[in-house]
Amino acid sequence: MSNTLTTMIFEKLPEHLFQSDKVGFCRVPGRVNLIGEHTDYNGFSVLPVTIKKEVHCAFSPRKDNEIHLFNEDPRFQHRSFLNAMDISPSPTGSWDNYIKAGVIALNKKFKVRTFPGFNLFINSTLPIATGLSSSSALVITASLVYLKILGKELGRDISRLELAELMAEGEHFVGTRGGGMDQTVILNGEEGHACKIDFFPIRTSLLPLFNDHVFIICDSTIRAQKTGACLNRYNAGPRLCSLVCALMERFLQREIDEPLQIRRLGDFWTGKLCLTYDEILDYAERAIPKEYIGLKEIASLLNMSTQEIRQLWIGEMEEPEKGFPLRARIRHVITEQRRVELSRDALLANDAYTFGKLMNESHQSCAENYEISIPELDMLTQIARKYGAIGSRLTGAGFGGCTVSLVPCEKIDYFMENIEKQYYQKYLGLSSAQGMFVVETCPSASYIN
Ligand code: NG1
C-alpha cells in the first residue's frame, strides 16, 4: 500500500521543490466520533474511530527558514511564512493556520532556536468541515512533518499521547477552544477498534468493533465551518460549561472548608470531590436556580459585575431573551458521559442494540440540551432509523456536517438506497447521494517508507 501511496503523491508534486532523496511522506486519518459529543473539553470521555479518509503528504527540508505549503485542492492556494520565534496567525479560516499551530507548539516544546524551513505538499481524501476532523488531521500532519525536519523521533523524543496533548492545546491557535479527542484518536486509534479516550491525564483503551454491524456516514451537505461562521457557536459550548463550573464551585465552596480548584466539569467527578453523576446534577440544580438564567443574575450569584462575567466567560455572546440554558448544558455533558461508559460496556458485550439506543439518546440530548443540531441532521437521523439503522446521531461539533448510523450488515443496501431516495433526493432535491459511505477504520497516523 505504502509504495502505491507514495507514487500517487509523487505524481502530483511540484518537482523542483521535492528532491527525491530528501522527501518524506506521511498519512494522517480523519475520525468519526461514535458517541461522547462536547465531553472532551469538559474532561469527560469520548469514543471515536480512525477512518480511511486521509490526509497524505510529502515534505522536504529547505535551506532557508521559510515554510511553503502546497495543496492539490485548488481551494487551498499556495501559502508561505517565515519560521521564527513569533509566528502570527493568518486571517481566521486560512489553511496555513493549522500548519502554523503544529509548528509553534513544537518550537515551544523543543525550545527550537534555528527555525528550519520546509516544503509541504498535501493531498487529501478527507472531506472538510463535515465533522470528520479535517482540521486536526492537518495539525497532526504538520506535527509529524516538523518532528522529522527537527530530527526528532516519534516514540523516542515524544510519545504519541504527549504529541496528541500538545497538539490539542496547540490547535487553540486557530481560534477554537476544542478538547483533545481528534488529535488523540488520530495518533492512537487502531484498525477495527473504537478508541475510548479519557482526559486529564489523557489515556486510551481500544475496543473491538461489532462484526455484524457497520457504521455508515451520511453527509447532511450543510457545511459547519468551525473557524468561520460557526466559530462563536462552537466556542459557546466550552464558555458556558466553564461558567457552569464557576457557579457550581462557588456553591460547593460554601459546604466544603478546603479550597476547591475546579478547572472543568470533570473535576467534580475525579480527584478530591469524586461526586457521582447524580450528585453533580443535583449540585448543578442547586447552584443554578432555574433552567434559564440571565446575565445579571449570574453576576449576582458570582458576586461580580456583568462586565467581568463577559470578560471571563461569555465574551460578546448575545444574551438569549430567556437567559442562558446553563442547566441544560450540564445535563447534556453528564448524561453523555454516562452514555459513553454504557456504550463501552455495550461494545464489550457485543450488544449492538443497546449501543444504537444510546446513539439515539445522544442525538436527542445534543439537539435539545446542547442545541448543536440543525433540521437537516434531525431529518437525516429520523430517516436513518426508519430505514434500518438501530442508532443514528450527528457526529462531531454539530451545526452541520455528518451523521453516523449503526446498521446491521444485512441492511446496508436497503439503508443506503432509502437514504439516497428519502434524504438526498426527496428532502434536499439532489439527484444522488453525496458523502455517504460505510466506515472503514484504519491504523493511526504514520510515516510512509
Ligand atoms: P470537530 O467535529 O472536528 O469540529 C470538535 C472538537 C472536538 C470535540 C468535538 C465535539 C476541535 C479540534 N475538535 O470536533 O475536540 O469537542 O468538536 O465533540 O476543536
Residues whose N, C-alpha, C, O or C-beta is under 5 A from the ligand:
A	BS01	NG1	G36 E37 H38 T39 D40 G131 L132 S133 S136 T176 G178 G179 G180 M181 D182 K226 G396 A397
